[in-house]
Amino acid sequence: MAVVGVTHAKVVTIPDDPNYPVGSDEWNANHVITGLENVDNTSDANKPVSTAQAAADAAVAANAANATNLTGGTVPAARMPALTGDVTTSVGAVATTLATVNSNVGTFGSATQSVQFIVNAKGLMTAAANVTITPAIGSVTGLGSGVATFLATPSSANLRAALTDEVGTGAAYFVGGALGTPASGTATNFTGLPLSTGVTGTLPVANGGTGDTGTAWTVATPTVTATSGTFTTVSCTFHYKVIGKSCLFWCSVVITTAGTANGDILFTLPVTPVANQAGGGKEVAAVGFQLNWQNVSTVMHIAKYDNSSIIADGRTCNISGTLELA
């Protein structure tokens, strides 16, 4: 049995209960309370729970420690595990870092280099490097016919083979080089042509030249006759060179034996004059008389200066001149 001292406050109102154990408006007394020794004074934290409650509490604790049982909500950062592999984290942190798979960092590629990547099975680039491109010419596609050959061996012949509109053959020409001998050309715009030292070959008559290539004069041996009668022994050599419409000539008629020949010395010219022309000459073997000559169409006539006959034994008659040709 326990004895409890109670100090009561003033009783203001007394209930209408005739059994109310208060005998005055205020009272103080020590009261004896029976059964108080049976009260459980164990703390709340240490009080026992039922079997069902204990099982429920154990389930909650187990679920809190097992992430596989999470169905919603947010996992506190402190509960985050450490991750390793391609993505790494620290224990209790939510910030992630990509793992280093390629330590070669920097700028790659240039005007002469290409970038070479190495990629692993996960699709991650594990290496990067600059590679100088040096392809074999033969492996380059899309080139025109002969271009690859020229690039590999840049000769004039291979350049011509690679071109589709070339003219001629020989070596490629550059400023300052020798032009050589082209098959043809038009020199309309040529300037500074040194005629005294820089021109070779034959300048045609149509271009103001002679057309002469420096060859020997042509020699003809026409048959000699007379205005009347017949020579016993006579010969003629007619030397000439044609330059454009001009014929330079000299002629020698040798009379060994005159026979019955008389009048003009006659022979047929190897060229065709444009008209009848005349000139002079001289007998050079006997008497030294001056001579004259005249062509009548294509027949040459030779006589003494006074138009009498120069025909006699042992005489050589030389004439020269120029004929305008048809």
C-alpha positions in Angstrom: 0.0 0.0 0.0 1.3 3.4 -0.9 0.8 6.7 0.9 0.6 9.8 -1.3 0.7 13.3 0.0 -1.7 15.5 -2.0 -2.0 19.3 -1.7 -5.4 20.2 -3.1 -6.3 23.4 -4.6 -9.4 25.2 -3.4 -12.6 23.5 -4.3 -14.9 26.0 -5.8 -17.9 24.0 -6.5 -19.1 20.9 -4.7 -20.9 18.4 -6.8 -24.3 17.4 -5.9 -23.0 13.9 -5.2 -23.9 13.0 -1.6 -21.0 10.5 -1.5 -18.3 13.1 -2.6 -15.5 12.6 -0.1 -14.8 16.3 0.5 -15.9 17.7 3.8 -14.9 21.3 3.3 -14.0 23.9 0.6 -10.3 23.4 0.9 -8.4 20.6 2.4 -4.9 19.1 2.5 -4.3 15.6 3.6 -2.2 12.5 3.0 -4.1 10.0 1.1 -3.6 6.3 1.1 -3.9 4.9 -2.5 -4.1 1.1 -2.8 -2.8 -0.8 -6.0 -0.3 1.8 -7.2 2.5 -0.7 -6.7 1.2 -2.7 -9.7 1.8 0.1 -12.2 4.6 -0.8 -14.9 7.3 1.9 -14.9 9.3 0.5 -17.9 10.3 3.3 -20.4 8.4 3.5 -23.7 11.4 2.5 -25.8 11.8 -0.7 -23.7 8.2 -1.7 -23.4 7.5 -5.1 -25.1 5.3 -5.2 -28.3 3.2 -7.9 -29.7 4.5 -10.6 -32.0 2.6 -9.1 -35.0 4.0 -5.6 -34.3 7.5 -7.0 -34.0 7.2 -8.8 -37.4 5.9 -5.6 -39.0 8.8 -3.6 -37.6 11.4 -6.2 -38.8 9.9 -6.1 -42.3 10.2 -2.3 -42.4 13.8 -2.4 -41.3 14.6 -5.1 -43.9 13.1 -3.1 -46.7 14.9 0.0 -45.7 18.2 -1.8 -46.1 17.4 -3.5 -49.4 17.3 -1.3 -52.5 15.6 -3.9 -54.5 12.4 -3.4 -52.5 12.3 0.3 -53.4 9.2 1.2 -55.5 9.3 5.0 -55.3 10.6 8.0 -53.6 14.2 9.4 -53.5 17.2 7.5 -52.2 19.2 9.8 -49.9 22.7 10.7 -51.2 24.2 9.1 -48.1 22.8 5.8 -49.2 24.4 6.0 -52.7 27.0 3.3 -53.3 30.4 3.8 -55.1 30.2 3.1 -58.8 33.1 1.9 -61.0 33.6 1.2 -64.7 32.9 3.6 -67.5 31.1 5.9 -65.0 32.5 6.4 -61.5 31.2 8.0 -58.2 32.2 8.2 -54.6 30.3 6.5 -51.8 27.5 8.7 -50.5 27.7 11.1 -53.5 25.4 11.6 -56.5 27.9 13.4 -58.8 29.3 11.1 -61.6 32.5 11.2 -63.6 33.3 9.5 -66.9 36.2 7.1 -66.6 39.3 8.0 -68.6 39.6 5.7 -71.6 41.9 7.9 -73.8 44.7 9.9 -72.3 45.7 11.5 -75.6 43.7 14.8 -75.6 44.1 17.8 -77.8 43.3 19.0 -81.3 43.4 16.5 -84.2 43.4 16.8 -88.0 45.1 19.4 -90.3 45.4 20.3 -93.9 47.8 17.3 -94.4 46.6 14.9 -91.7 43.5 12.9 -90.9 42.2 11.8 -87.5 42.4 8.1 -86.7 40.1 6.8 -83.9 40.2 3.5 -82.0 36.7 2.5 -80.7 36.1 -0.3 -78.3 33.2 -2.7 -78.2 31.2 -0.3 -76.1 31.5 2.4 -78.7 34.0 4.4 -76.6 36.9 6.1 -78.3 40.0 4.6 -76.6 42.6 6.4 -78.7 42.9 9.3 -81.2 45.9 10.2 -83.3 46.9 12.3 -86.4 47.8 10.2 -89.4 49.5 11.7 -92.5 47.7 10.7 -95.7 50.1 9.3 -98.3 47.9 7.2 -100.6 49.5 5.5 -103.6 48.6 7.3 -106.8 47.4 4.1 -108.3 44.8 3.7 -105.6 43.2 7.1 -106.3 40.0 6.7 -108.3 38.2 9.2 -110.5 41.2 10.4 -112.4 41.2 10.9 -116.2 43.0 8.4 -118.4 46.8 8.7 -118.1 46.6 11.2 -115.2 47.8 8.8 -112.6 50.7 7.8 -114.8 51.7 11.4 -115.2 51.5 12.1 -111.5 53.7 9.1 -110.8 56.2 10.0 -113.6 55.6 13.6 -114.7 57.3 13.5 -118.1 56.3 15.4 -121.2 55.3 12.2 -122.9 53.0 11.2 -120.0 51.6 14.7 -120.0 50.7 14.4 -123.6 49.1 11.0 -123.0 46.9 12.6 -120.2 45.7 15.5 -122.4 42.8 15.0 -124.8 43.3 18.0 -127.1 47.1 18.2 -127.5 48.8 19.0 -130.8 52.2 17.7 -131.9 54.9 15.8 -130.0 58.1 16.5 -128.2 59.0 18.0 -124.8 56.8 20.5 -122.9 57.7 24.1 -123.5 58.2 26.8 -120.8 59.1 30.5 -121.1 62.8 30.7 -121.8 63.1 27.3 -123.3 63.9 26.5 -127.0 60.7 26.2 -129.1 62.3 23.8 -131.5 60.8 23.3 -134.9 57.0 23.3 -134.8 55.2 21.6 -137.7 53.3 24.8 -138.4 52.1 28.1 -136.8 50.8 31.6 -137.3 53.3 34.3 -136.3 50.8 37.2 -136.6 51.5 38.5 -133.1 55.2 37.9 -133.0 57.3 40.9 -132.0 61.0 41.6 -131.8 61.9 39.1 -134.5 65.7 39.5 -135.1 65.9 39.1 -138.9 69.7 39.2 -139.0 70.3 36.4 -136.5 67.0 34.9 -135.5 65.5 33.8 -138.8 66.5 30.6 -140.6 65.0 28.9 -143.6 63.6 30.3 -146.8 61.4 33.4 -146.8 58.8 33.0 -149.5 58.5 35.5 -152.3 54.9 36.3 -151.1 56.4 37.4 -147.8 59.0 39.7 -149.4 61.8 37.1 -149.7 63.3 35.4 -152.7 62.1 31.9 -152.1 65.7 30.8 -152.9 66.9 27.9 -150.7 70.5 28.3 -151.9 70.4 25.4 -154.3 72.4 25.4 -157.5 71.0 26.9 -160.7 69.2 24.6 -163.0 71.0 23.7 -166.3 69.2 22.9 -169.5 70.7 21.8 -172.8 68.2 22.9 -175.4 68.6 21.9 -179.1 70.1 24.8 -181.2 68.9 25.7 -184.7 69.3 28.6 -187.0 66.9 30.8 -189.0 68.1 28.9 -192.1 70.4 26.1 -192.8 71.8 23.5 -190.4 74.6 23.5 -187.8 77.2 20.8 -188.2 78.4 20.9 -184.6 76.8 23.2 -182.0 75.9 22.9 -178.2 74.1 25.1 -175.7 73.9 25.2 -171.9 71.2 27.4 -170.4 71.7 28.1 -166.6 68.7 29.6 -164.8 67.0 30.1 -161.4 63.4 30.9 -160.9 62.5 33.3 -158.0 58.8 33.9 -157.9 57.9 35.4 -161.3 61.5 36.2 -162.2 63.9 33.9 -164.1 67.6 34.8 -163.8 69.7 33.2 -166.6 72.9 33.0 -168.5 73.5 31.0 -171.6 76.5 29.8 -173.7 76.1 28.7 -177.3 79.3 27.0 -178.6 79.5 26.8 -182.5 82.2 24.3 -183.4 81.3 23.9 -187.1 78.6 26.2 -188.5 77.7 24.1 -191.5 75.0 25.8 -193.6 73.4 27.6 -190.6 72.7 31.3 -191.1 70.7 34.1 -189.5 69.7 34.0 -185.8 70.7 31.4 -183.3 67.5 29.8 -182.1 66.5 27.4 -179.2 63.4 26.8 -177.0 63.5 28.2 -173.5 62.8 25.9 -170.5 60.5 28.6 -169.0 57.5 30.6 -170.3 58.0 34.4 -170.3 55.0 36.6 -169.8 55.9 38.7 -172.9 58.7 39.3 -175.5 61.7 40.7 -173.8 65.3 41.6 -174.8 68.8 41.8 -173.5 72.5 41.6 -174.4 75.6 39.5 -174.5 79.0 39.0 -176.1 80.9 36.6 -178.3 83.9 35.5 -176.1 86.0 33.1 -178.2 86.8 34.8 -181.5 85.8 38.4 -182.5 84.3 39.7 -179.3 81.2 41.2 -180.9 78.4 42.6 -178.7 75.3 40.5 -179.1 71.6 41.1 -178.5 68.9 38.6 -177.6 65.1 38.6 -177.8 62.6 36.0 -176.9 59.6 35.5 -179.2 57.2 33.7 -176.9 59.3 30.7 -175.7 61.9 30.8 -178.5 65.2 32.6 -177.8 66.8 34.6 -180.8 70.5 35.6 -180.6 72.1 37.9 -183.2 75.0 40.4 -183.6 74.6 43.9 -182.1 73.4 45.1 -185.5 71.0 42.2 -185.8 73.2 40.5 -188.5 74.1 36.9 -188.1 76.9 36.0 -185.6 77.0 32.4 -186.8 80.5 31.2 -187.8 83.0 28.4 -187.0 84.7 28.6 -183.6 82.5 31.2 -182.0 81.1 31.1 -178.4 78.1 33.3 -177.8 77.2 34.2 -174.2 74.1 36.0 -173.1 72.5 36.8 -169.7 69.5 38.6 -168.3 66.3 38.3 -166.4 63.0 37.2 -167.8 59.6 38.0 -166.3 57.6 34.8 -166.3 53.9 34.2 -166.9 
